[in-house]
Amino acid sequence: MNKKTLGISLLTLGTVLALGACGRHTEESGEIIKESGSETVYTDSSGHTLVETDTALKDDGYFKVLVRDGENPKIKDIVSYDTDFKNSDWDNITLDVDHVKAVNVADFKDNDNTTYKELLSLKYKLTNEDSSDKHITPEKAVLVMNDGEEVDAEAFLDYWDDEVLTSDAHKDGYIHFKVKDENKLEDIKKVNVKFKAKDDQDNETTHTYTIDLPIALAN
């Protein structure tokens, strides 16, 4: 195993990948990025690049809200995807996701004191283009790996903006998900994100968005 330490602010390990789109107003593309302040890069016997960092989770803007007072979980590995995802297929609701970030973490517990080893954050914008107000909530995510394995990720509803989304309005920020066990981040092929919505007549619908990610790191 080759090992070297890098002190860098941003290391781009991928290139833009244009992906096919289906449904109206849907565009997807992505660039895979590895980022840290000080990191150790490993190349294993298969030629895969693995990264460990000494970054505190509270110092990452995508995840700092999840860190409880008095705790200091560390990021072990991190992968970011610049995406251009937009989809308007569901009930006059448009979802935009410009960035997806996944981390493996050490010593992280949620508000129920349960340990999780992997976290996911989506930088999103939800727009309600319908004539009625809607109460929209993320239910879960599923990480689809390169080998077809599906990994369940629970939503952090404690930090979700739970206000009703009024007609012709939008909300934006971060959607957070948590995974019990650690996975190889570079092997995440896509993320399926399920939402539910209830309108002002109390009618409920659900929808799952599929966000395709770059399949492999570029050398």
N, C-alpha and C positions, 0 to 999 in steps of 0.2 A: 504494500500500500504506500503510495507517495503522499507526502504531507507537506503543506507549506502554509505560512500565515500571511494574509494580505491585510493592509490597512487602506481601505478604499471606502468611498461614499456610495458608489453605485457601480455595479458590474452587470452589463447587459450580456446575457448568455443566449439570447434567442433573436429571432427576426420576426417581422410581421407575418402573420399567417392569415390569409383571407379564407373565410369559411363560407360554405354555401348557406343560403338563407331560405326559410320557408315561411309562409304566412305574410300578411301585409305589413309593410313598414318594418321589416326585420333585417338588420345588418349585423354581422358578427365578424370581428377580426381580433387578433391578439398579438401581444409581444410579451415574451416571458423574461422576467427580470429577476436577478438575485441581488439583494441589497443588504448592507450592514455597515457598521462603523469599523469594527475589527472582527475578522472572521478567519476560521481555519478551514481550508479547502482540502478535501480528501478525494483521491481518485482510486476507486476500488478495482479489483481484478477484471471486472467486466467493462471498465472504461467509464462507468457512471461517475458524475461529479456530485459529491455530498458536501454540504456546508454546515459547520457549527459556528454559532456566534455567542458572544458573551453579553448580548444586549438584554436589558431589562424590558419586560413586556410593557411596563408602565411608560416607557420612553417611546413606544410606537403609537402614533396617533390613531391607527386603525383599531387598536385593542386596549388602549390605556383605561377606558371607562370600565372595563371588565375587572380590573385589579382591585381587590379589597384593601381597605386601610390596614396598614401594618404588615402587608405581605409583599414579596418581591419575586414573583415567578420570572424565570429566564427563558428567552427564546433559544431553542436548540438548533432549529433549522427554519428557513423562511423561503417562500417562493411567492413572487408577485406576478400578476398578469395585467397588462394594460389591455383592456377590452373595449370594443365598440358594439355593445349589445343593445338593441332596441326592439321591442315587440309590443304590438297593439292588438293581438289576437283575442284578448279576453275582455268581453263585456265593457267595451269602451274605456279600458284601463291600459295605460302605456307604462311599461317598465323599461327604464334605462339603467344599465350597469356599465360604468366606465372602468372599474378596477376590481380585481379579485385578489385577495391576499390570504395565504394559508401559512400557519406556523405550527411547528411541534414545540411543546413547552414542557418545562420542568417545574414542579411545585405549584401547579395552578389548581385552585378550587373555586367552584361557583358559590353563589349565595346559600345553597343548600349544603355546603361543605363537602360536595362530591368532587373527586379528582377527575380531571380531563387532561388528556395528553396532546390534543390537537384542536386548533381553533381556526375558524374561517370568517373572513369579513368581506362583505360586498359593499362597495360604494355605489349607492343607488339613487334613483329619482322615480317616484310613482306619481303619475298624473291621472286624475279622474276627469275624463272627457264626457261623462254621462250627464244626463239631466237630473239625476238623483244623487244624494249624498251616499257615501259608502264607508263602512267600517272594514278596513282591510288589515289582515294579520298574517304574517308568515307562519306556516305550520311546521315545516321541517325542510331539510335538504338531504339529498342523497349524492354522495361522491361516487362517480363511476370511474373505476381504475382501468388501466390499459388492458388488464387481463379479463375484464368484464365483471370483476367483483364489485358489489355495491355496498357502500359504507354509509350507515345512517348518521346524520348530524342533527342534533336537537337545536331548536331556536332559543336564543336568549331573549325571552319575552320581557324580562325585567327592564331591558334597556330599549325596547321598541317604542316608538312614538305612537301611542294607542289612540290618538285623537281621531275623530271621524273626519274623513277626507271629503270635503264639500265639493259640489259640482264645479267643474272648471278650475279646480285648485290642484296643487301638488305638494308633496312632502319629499324631503331628501335627507341623506345622511348615510349611516352604516347599518347593515343588517349583520348580526353576529350569530354564528353557529358553533356548537361544541361537539367533539367526538371523544368517546371514552379511550380508545386506543390509538397509538401512534401509527401512522402510515407513511410510506415513502411519497413525499409530496410531489416529486417530479412525475409520478405515475398517475396523477389525477388527470383523467381524460375529459371529463365534463362534470358539471354540477347541475342537478335537477332541483329546483327550488319550488316548493308548493305553497300557495297562498289560499286563503279563504276570504270571501267578502260577503258582507250583509248590507243590503240597501235599506232605504228608509221605510220600505214596506215589509221588512224583516225576511226578505227572500235571500237565501244563502247559496252561493256558488263557490266552486274551488277551481283552481287552475295550476298547472305545473309548467314552469318555464325551464327550458334546457339551454344552458350556457356552455357551449363547446369551448375548450381550452386547447392551447398548443399541446400536441401529443408528446413531444420529446424535446429535450434540451439540444440546442445546437452546440457543436464543439467549438 
